[in-house]
Amino acid sequence: MPDPNVIHHASTAFTAKFKSGMEGFTPDYLKLSTVVQSSSASTGYGFLGEFPMLSEWIGERNVQTLADHDYSVTNKLFQASIKVKRTDFEDNDYGKYSPLFEEMGRNGAEYPDEYIYDLLKKGTTQLCYDGQNFFDTDHQANGETISNLFKPSDQADEKPKFYLLDTTRALKPLIWQERVKPQLESVNANGQNIDDSVFMLDEYKYGVRARGNAGYTLWQLAACSSKGLTEENFAEVYDAMFATKADNGRPLRIRPNLIVVPPAYRQKAMELFQREYLANGESNPNYKIVEVLVSPWLS
């Protein structure tokens, strides 16, 4: 049987590597979503229907009643597991697992990306707080019909989508709801006892456990276009978002600052937003007007 101190020290080292992997990587979802701490199996966001704004105080205070929309996000359970051979502890050959635990830590930091990007891709078919698809052509506000979905009249002309977001606010377009942060656990980290897996399979088990889920917030903070990424199509989406108004008719002051594109648009996005001068030598009016985020999850 391996020295219990060896197993304990190795488990401590594995945990340190896991934390190093988590802390050494900055995932995309932090740019796209607001992290909300959840304290139950699901969390409701029915309050999303209203934007309280400062206005001149005339007469009695105007108390904003939060709209009662039925929208909640249910937490999911996530896991990843690994087995370490008992003989590797006996032979002091467990150091080779360190990069694997560090990679598990990186994955623990990164895994919400997959679900956040999946929400973007499915935004044309999944409902948000107002009971309509997050990206839709007929959202209702201030008695008007507003679109945050831009597509060609002929479906055959649709191209890969790009997404324009306002992430400058405390509430970003998406939510990452965190119930339990990724944690590294072990069946027998102290090595004092032989459990069933050690006795029957001659191995020690380690695993990561987390709970959370992704959800939508305000459709006004995001827009999607399948017309293709061109200067004209970008301007159409940008100007429409900029002009969005609240139910009281006042501007929402939406300021799109992030464009999210698939790899197929990487070069075009850099030309449109990262090139300071145009081919004719004139200044590029869209230079750094938005930050470019290229994601393989949108391929």
Phi, psi and omega in degrees: 000136179298152176299124180305327179295325178297314180295318179297313180294321179295318180296322176296319179293320178298318179296320178296319178295320178299314179295322178298319178296321180292317185281342184269006183229135177254108183282162181289328188300336178292336176279329189263338190226157171268129179277122181243129178280130180253144181239012180210183182296328177213157181231133181269146180230041181294344182284355189291352186284353186230146175245095176292130183228146177293138175214167181298135182275107178235119183074221181285153176300136177271102182272121182280122175271125182289129181297142184265081176264143181267090179218123180218160179239123181265131182290145175249160180255133181236150180207157170211141186226156179213151179241136178245128182295140177300323181295332178292328173288318180299323184265009182053040182246031184270350181299335181294343181276349185304312179299328180292318178292326176294321178293324175298323177295317177299317179297325177297325177285330190264339192301330177298336180307315183303319185279328176292314179293326177297323176297317178301313182296327183264009184296341179277352183231355181248142188279150173244197191297333183271008178082004177246167177302144182305312172261114184212163183265353186220047169296149181250130177203133178057035180072011181241159175262124184236138180250137168239022176232122184240120183216155180292157181295329178257120182301332180294342181268003181294143181236174178307143185280149165235156187233133179245127187232151168254107180248022183276350186263167175299326177257111179274172185297336183235161178243135160253111183269116186253115176264312177224123177294153177303129181229141177270127181234161178219146178292323187213062187289337182270349175070013185280331185232157177259113178269185185298319183293324177289317183292316186272325188243355179059047182209154176251140185251137174232149181206157176251137180229138178208158175224140178170185177187167181250151179205171180267154170247252187262122180297336181295341184269004183211154176212155183229139177228136175245023179274350185103147182275104174226168179300319182292316181291325175297315181299321179300313181290315182300312183294323179294317178295318182298329184270000184298138181241159177279176180298335180273004177088356180273150180300140176279351180060041175292131180231089180302129183228358184219126173250130183247124187226157172283167180304332181297338181257006185303307184296317181296320179296320179295321179295320184285323192239348182247353180265121186288329182235145177282173182298332180274004178092351179284158178293143179275114183294342180259011181298118179056026176291333174221156171276144180258129176236115180258129184229131175292341178293345180263004180296000000 
